[in-house]
């Protein structure tokens, strides 16, 4: 009798232990790991050389001298080199009337290169994938691209698919957020995310300066990745997702309209990049940092910044003016080892670097990605990650901060933890001769070839060869 009473007295404690173990087990399965990823490297016959860029511009009969000068200035200051890639229809001279099949072929080449290689390298079968998320912002087709992948690789009938459109350059982190949410509800999941952009149907052929700018910045690229929440696979994974924050300023008209697909005065569809874009990006960036900083920075840094900020507010106006140049800046390097910045353009990289107090070494991966691959939209941050891995910068336990911007207007960011020393052996940057990066000087071939247009008059302009 005494024995049974003793057992009964321990039941509440045993029940609490059971609940605690259950909670810990559930938490283990809610982690999101990046098992592997594959970047897309188009064939060399799709490279945009200096001469061919000039040919594309000359082919557009809607451009005048002012537009020529604007394009030259944009390309020269963009930070983009002459080894980036464009869709095939541009090289075939059909940018004015691409077909739907051109668009599908562009996507299928991406899928074959990235998804096929990823399955081969990881040894994972298409039938093992539980979740598929595809984000191609400027292409909506029927059936969806996610359905096309399911059909091409004969995936399971119970696979959960998501097809995202219109999410802009920050779409890949939106996809990650979807996967992360699913992982919290289900154990032992394998998810695939495919992120890219469709340039074929979105090449602008008009003369609106706010729209032809997109032709100078956006380039072909993409990435496929496999993620899991299976603890038994954690040792094979590259990164662990610690936290993710999404900021959306779509309720502000100015932010909503600064990046938008629309028509020009002649009815030609294009992607408008407004003058309010820098301001909208800065606002979204600041709000995003305010939310994610407490999640990723040590308490001592947050206290230091808070004390300095409060002290500054207590000063009178004259004292504030005298200390304006020494305003407190939160030091993200106290909680972050590497920065994976969206390659929206040279100005975007410079602004983020200045805001976070980053060195040239910190922004080198983003600058080299912009130079070699251009702005590949939502996949650009993964090329930056690939550069760091190929350079063997990522060591076990280090933290990596990923930041992306996108139409809406959105700023999304996340913090990764490196699971082991990454060597980047099978990486497209290795094919690009990574040892040569960064080059000693970033010569601008566009300025050397077409710089004379800046000083040309209308009569000289008319003599340009057809």
C-alpha positions in Angstrom: 0.0 0.0 0.0 2.8 2.4 0.9 4.5 1.6 -2.4 1.4 2.6 -4.4 1.0 5.8 -2.4 4.6 6.7 -3.1 4.1 6.1 -6.8 0.9 8.2 -6.8 2.8 11.0 -5.1 5.3 11.1 -7.9 2.7 11.2 -10.7 2.4 15.0 -10.9 6.2 15.3 -11.1 6.3 12.6 -13.8 3.6 14.4 -15.7 5.5 17.7 -15.6 8.6 15.9 -16.8 6.6 14.4 -19.6 5.2 17.8 -20.7 8.7 19.3 -20.5 10.2 16.6 -22.7 7.4 16.9 -25.1 7.9 20.6 -25.4 11.6 20.2 -25.9 11.1 17.5 -28.5 8.6 19.7 -30.4 11.0 22.6 -30.3 13.8 20.5 -31.8 11.5 19.7 -34.8 10.6 23.4 -35.3 14.1 24.4 -36.3 14.6 25.4 -40.0 17.9 24.2 -41.5 19.3 24.9 -45.0 20.4 21.5 -46.2 21.9 22.7 -49.5 21.3 25.2 -52.4 22.2 25.5 -56.1 22.8 28.8 -57.9 21.9 29.2 -61.6 24.7 30.0 -64.1 23.3 30.5 -67.6 25.3 29.5 -70.6 28.1 31.8 -71.9 26.2 32.7 -75.1 23.8 34.7 -72.9 26.5 37.1 -71.6 25.8 40.8 -72.1 29.1 42.2 -73.4 29.7 45.9 -73.8 29.3 45.8 -77.6 26.1 43.8 -77.4 24.6 46.2 -74.8 25.2 49.0 -77.3 23.5 47.0 -80.0 20.4 46.4 -77.8 20.2 50.2 -77.1 20.6 51.0 -80.8 17.8 48.6 -81.7 15.3 50.5 -79.7 13.9 53.1 -82.2 12.0 54.8 -79.4 15.1 56.2 -77.7 16.5 59.6 -78.4 19.8 61.3 -77.4 18.6 62.1 -73.9 17.6 58.5 -73.3 21.0 57.3 -74.6 22.8 59.6 -72.2 20.5 58.5 -69.3 21.1 54.8 -70.1 24.9 55.3 -70.3 24.9 57.2 -67.0 22.8 54.4 -65.4 25.0 51.6 -66.6 28.3 53.4 -65.7 27.1 54.0 -62.1 25.3 50.7 -61.6 28.4 48.7 -60.6 27.4 45.9 -63.1 30.2 44.3 -65.2 29.9 42.8 -68.7 29.6 39.1 -67.8 25.9 39.2 -66.6 23.2 37.3 -68.4 20.0 38.2 -70.3 17.2 36.1 -71.8 17.7 34.3 -75.1 15.1 36.3 -77.0 17.2 39.5 -76.5 20.1 37.8 -78.3 17.7 36.8 -81.1 16.5 40.4 -81.4 12.9 39.5 -80.4 12.6 41.6 -77.2 9.7 43.5 -78.8 7.5 40.4 -79.3 8.6 37.5 -77.0 6.3 34.5 -77.0 4.8 32.6 -74.1 7.0 29.6 -75.1 10.1 31.9 -74.7 9.0 32.5 -71.1 8.5 28.8 -70.4 11.8 27.8 -71.9 13.6 30.4 -69.7 12.0 28.9 -66.6 12.7 25.3 -67.6 16.4 26.0 -68.2 16.5 27.4 -64.7 14.7 24.4 -63.2 16.8 21.8 -65.0 20.1 23.4 -63.9 19.2 24.1 -60.3 16.7 21.5 -59.2 18.3 18.6 -61.1 21.8 19.4 -59.8 20.4 19.8 -56.2 18.8 16.4 -56.3 22.0 14.8 -57.7 24.3 16.4 -55.2 22.2 15.8 -52.0 21.0 12.3 -53.0 17.4 13.3 -52.1 14.7 12.0 -54.4 11.9 14.3 -55.7 9.4 12.0 -54.0 11.0 12.9 -50.6 9.9 16.6 -50.9 7.0 17.4 -48.7 6.7 21.2 -49.5 7.4 23.1 -52.7 7.5 26.9 -52.7 8.2 28.8 -56.0 8.5 32.6 -56.2 8.7 34.2 -59.7 7.3 37.6 -59.2 6.5 38.8 -62.7 5.2 35.6 -64.3 1.8 34.0 -63.6 1.0 31.0 -65.9 -1.6 28.2 -65.9 -0.8 25.6 -64.7 1.4 27.3 -62.1 5.2 26.9 -62.2 5.0 24.9 -59.0 2.7 22.4 -60.8 5.1 22.3 -63.8 8.0 21.3 -61.4 5.8 18.7 -59.7 5.0 17.3 -63.2 8.5 17.4 -64.5 10.0 15.6 -61.4 7.0 13.4 -60.7 6.6 14.5 -57.1 4.2 13.0 -54.6 0.4 13.5 -54.8 0.2 14.8 -51.3 3.0 17.5 -51.7 2.0 20.9 -50.5 2.8 23.5 -53.2 2.8 27.3 -53.0 3.3 29.6 -56.0 4.1 33.3 -55.2 3.8 36.1 -57.7 4.3 39.9 -57.3 6.4 39.7 -54.2 9.4 41.5 -55.7 13.1 41.1 -54.9 12.5 40.1 -51.2 10.4 37.1 -52.2 12.9 34.4 -51.2 12.6 35.4 -47.6 8.8 35.4 -47.9 9.2 31.8 -49.1 11.4 31.0 -46.2 8.8 32.3 -43.8 6.2 30.0 -45.3 8.5 27.0 -44.9 9.4 28.1 -41.4 5.7 28.2 -40.4 5.0 24.8 -41.9 8.0 23.3 -40.0 6.4 24.5 -36.7 3.4 22.4 -37.3 4.9 19.2 -38.9 7.8 17.0 -38.1 10.5 15.5 -40.4 9.7 17.7 -43.3 11.8 18.4 -46.5 11.0 21.6 -48.3 12.2 23.0 -51.6 12.3 26.7 -52.5 12.8 27.9 -56.0 13.5 31.6 -56.4 14.1 33.6 -59.6 12.6 36.2 -61.9 11.2 36.0 -65.4 12.8 38.7 -67.6 11.6 37.5 -71.0 8.0 39.0 -70.9 9.2 42.0 -68.9 11.9 43.6 -71.1 10.8 47.2 -71.6 11.0 48.7 -75.1 9.7 52.2 -74.6 11.5 55.4 -73.6 10.2 56.2 -70.1 13.3 56.8 -68.1 11.8 55.3 -64.9 11.2 52.1 -66.8 14.2 51.6 -69.0 16.3 51.8 -65.9 15.1 48.2 -65.0 16.8 46.9 -68.2 20.1 48.2 -66.9 19.8 46.5 -63.5 17.9 43.2 -63.7 19.7 40.1 -65.0 18.9 36.4 -65.4 19.6 34.2 -62.4 18.0 32.0 -59.8 18.4 29.5 -57.0 16.9 26.3 -55.7 17.3 25.2 -52.1 16.3 22.3 -49.8 15.4 23.0 -46.2 14.4 20.6 -43.4 13.4 20.5 -39.7 14.6 16.9 -39.2 17.1 17.0 -36.3 18.8 13.8 -37.7 19.9 15.8 -40.8 21.2 18.8 -38.9 24.8 17.7 -39.1 24.6 17.6 -42.9 23.1 21.1 -43.1 24.9 24.3 -44.0 22.9 26.9 -42.1 20.3 27.1 -39.3 17.6 29.9 -39.4 17.6 31.7 -36.1 15.0 34.4 -36.8 13.2 36.2 -39.6 11.5 39.5 -39.7 9.2 40.9 -42.4 8.3 44.6 -42.8 5.6 45.8 -45.2 4.8 49.4 -45.9 2.1 48.8 -48.5 -0.4 51.0 -46.6 1.7 54.1 -47.5 0.8 55.3 -51.0 4.3 56.6 -51.7 5.9 53.3 -50.7 3.4 51.3 -52.6 3.9 53.2 -55.9 7.7 53.5 -55.9 8.2 50.0 -57.5 5.2 49.0 -59.7 4.5 47.3 -63.0 2.5 49.7 -65.1 2.1 51.2 -68.6 3.8 54.2 -70.1 2.1 56.9 -72.1 2.2 54.7 -75.2 0.7 51.7 -73.5 3.9 49.8 -73.2 4.1 47.7 -70.1 7.2 48.2 -67.9 8.5 48.2 -64.4 8.5 51.7 -62.9 11.2 52.7 -60.4 10.1 56.0 -58.9 12.2 58.8 -57.4 10.6 58.1 -54.0 12.2 54.6 -53.9 15.3 55.5 -51.8 13.1 57.2 -49.2 10.7 54.3 -49.1 13.5 51.8 -48.8 15.1 53.8 -46.0 11.9 53.8 -44.0 11.2 50.1 -44.4 14.9 49.3 -43.6 14.8 51.3 -40.3 11.5 49.8 -39.2 12.9 46.3 -39.9 16.1 46.9 -38.0 14.1 48.2 -35.0 12.3 44.9 -34.8 15.1 42.4 -35.5 17.9 44.2 -33.5 16.6 43.0 -30.1 16.4 39.5 -31.4 20.0 39.2 -32.7 22.2 41.7 -30.7 23.6 41.2 -27.2 22.0 43.1 -24.4 25.1 45.1 -23.7 25.0 46.6 -27.2 21.3 47.4 -26.9 21.9 49.1 -23.5 24.8 51.1 -24.9 22.7 52.4 -27.8 19.7 53.2 -25.5 21.8 55.1 -23.0 23.5 57.2 -25.7 20.1 57.9 -27.4 18.5 59.0 -24.2 21.4 61.2 -23.3 21.2 62.9 -26.7 17.5 63.6 -26.3 18.2 65.3 -23.0 20.5 67.8 -24.6 19.2 71.2 -25.7 19.0 72.2 -29.4 22.5 73.8 -29.5 24.1 70.9 -27.9 22.3 68.5 -30.3 23.6 70.4 -33.3 27.2 70.2 -32.1 26.9 66.5 -31.6 25.0 65.7 -34.8 28.1 64.2 -36.4 28.5 61.8 -33.4 25.0 60.5 -33.2 24.9 57.0 -31.8 24.9 54.1 -34.3 24.0 50.6 -33.2 26.8 48.2 -33.9 25.4 45.2 -35.6 28.8 43.6 -35.7 28.5 42.8 -32.0 26.0 40.1 -33.0 26.7 39.5 -36.7 29.8 38.1 -38.4 28.8 38.4 -42.1 26.3 40.6 -44.0 24.4 39.2 -47.0 23.0 42.3 -48.7 20.5 42.5 -51.6 22.3 43.6 -54.8 19.6 46.1 -55.9 22.3 48.4 -57.2 25.4 50.3 -56.1 23.4 52.9 -54.3 21.5 50.3 -52.3 24.7 48.6 -51.2 26.3 51.9 -50.3 23.3 53.1 -48.3 23.0 49.9 -46.3 26.7 49.8 -45.7 26.7 53.3 -44.4 23.7 52.7 -42.2 25.2 49.6 -40.6 28.8 51.0 -40.4 30.1 48.2 -42.6 33.7 48.0 -44.0 34.6 47.3 -47.6 35.4 43.7 -46.6 31.8 43.3 -45.3 30.2 44.6 -48.5 32.7 42.9 -50.9 30.4 39.9 -51.5 27.5 42.1 -52.5 29.6 44.3 -54.7 31.2 41.4 -56.5 27.8 39.7 -57.0 26.4 42.9 -58.5 29.5 43.1 -60.8 29.4 39.5 -61.9 25.7 38.6 -61.9 23.8 41.9 -61.7 20.5 42.3 -59.8 19.0 38.8 -60.1 15.9 39.9 -58.0 14.9 37.6 -55.2 17.9 35.2 -55.8 20.6 37.9 -55.5 21.2 37.3 -51.7 21.9 33.6 -52.5 24.7 34.6 -54.9 26.2 36.8 -52.2 26.0 33.8 -49.8 27.7 31.7 -52.6 30.5 34.2 -52.8 31.2 34.0 -49.1 31.1 30.2 -49.2 33.5 30.0 -52.2 35.9 32.4 -50.4 35.8 30.1 -47.4 34.7 32.9 -45.1 31.9 31.0 -43.3 33.0 29.1 -40.2 31.1 27.0 -37.7 29.0 29.0 -35.2 29.3 32.3 -37.0 26.2 34.5 -37.7 25.1 35.7 -41.1 22.6 38.6 -41.5 20.6 38.5 -44.8 18.7 41.7 -45.9 16.4 42.1 -49.0 14.2 44.8 -50.4 11.2 44.4 -52.6 8.1 46.0 -54.2 5.2 46.6 -52.0 7.3 48.2 -50.4 9.0 45.5 -48.3 12.1 44.9 -46.3 12.8 41.4 -45.1 15.7 40.2 -43.1 16.9 37.1 -41.2 19.8 35.7 -39.2 21.4 32.4 -40.0 23.9 30.4 -37.9 26.7 28.5 -39.8 26.5 24.8 -38.9 30.0 23.9 -40.1 33.0 25.3 -42.0 31.8 25.8 -45.5 34.2 25.2 -48.4 32.0 25.9 -51.4 33.4 23.1 -53.5 30.5 22.8 -55.8 29.6 26.4 -56.4 29.0 28.5 -59.5 31.6 31.0 -58.2 34.2 28.4 -58.5 33.5 28.2 -62.2 33.9 32.0 -62.3 37.5 31.7 -61.0 36.8 33.0 -57.5 40.5 33.5 -56.9 40.4 36.5 -59.2 37.9 38.3 -57.0 37.9 41.0 -56.1 39.8 42.4 -59.1 42.4 45.1 -58.5 40.4 47.6 -60.5 36.8 47.5 -61.6 37.3 49.1 -65.0 34.1 50.3 -66.7 34.0 49.1 -70.3 30.7 50.9 -71.0 32.3 54.3 -70.2 35.3 53.5 -72.4 33.2 52.4 -75.3 30.3 54.8 -75.2 31.5 57.7 -73.0 31.6 60.0 -76.0 27.8 60.0 -76.1 27.7 62.1 -72.9 29.2 65.0 -74.9 27.4 64.3 -78.2 24.9 66.7 -79.8 21.8 65.7 -81.8 23.6 65.8 -85.2 26.3 63.4 -84.0 23.7 61.2 -82.4 21.9 60.8 -85.8 25.1 59.4 -87.3 25.0 56.3 -85.0 25.1 53.1 -87.1 21.8 51.3 -87.4 
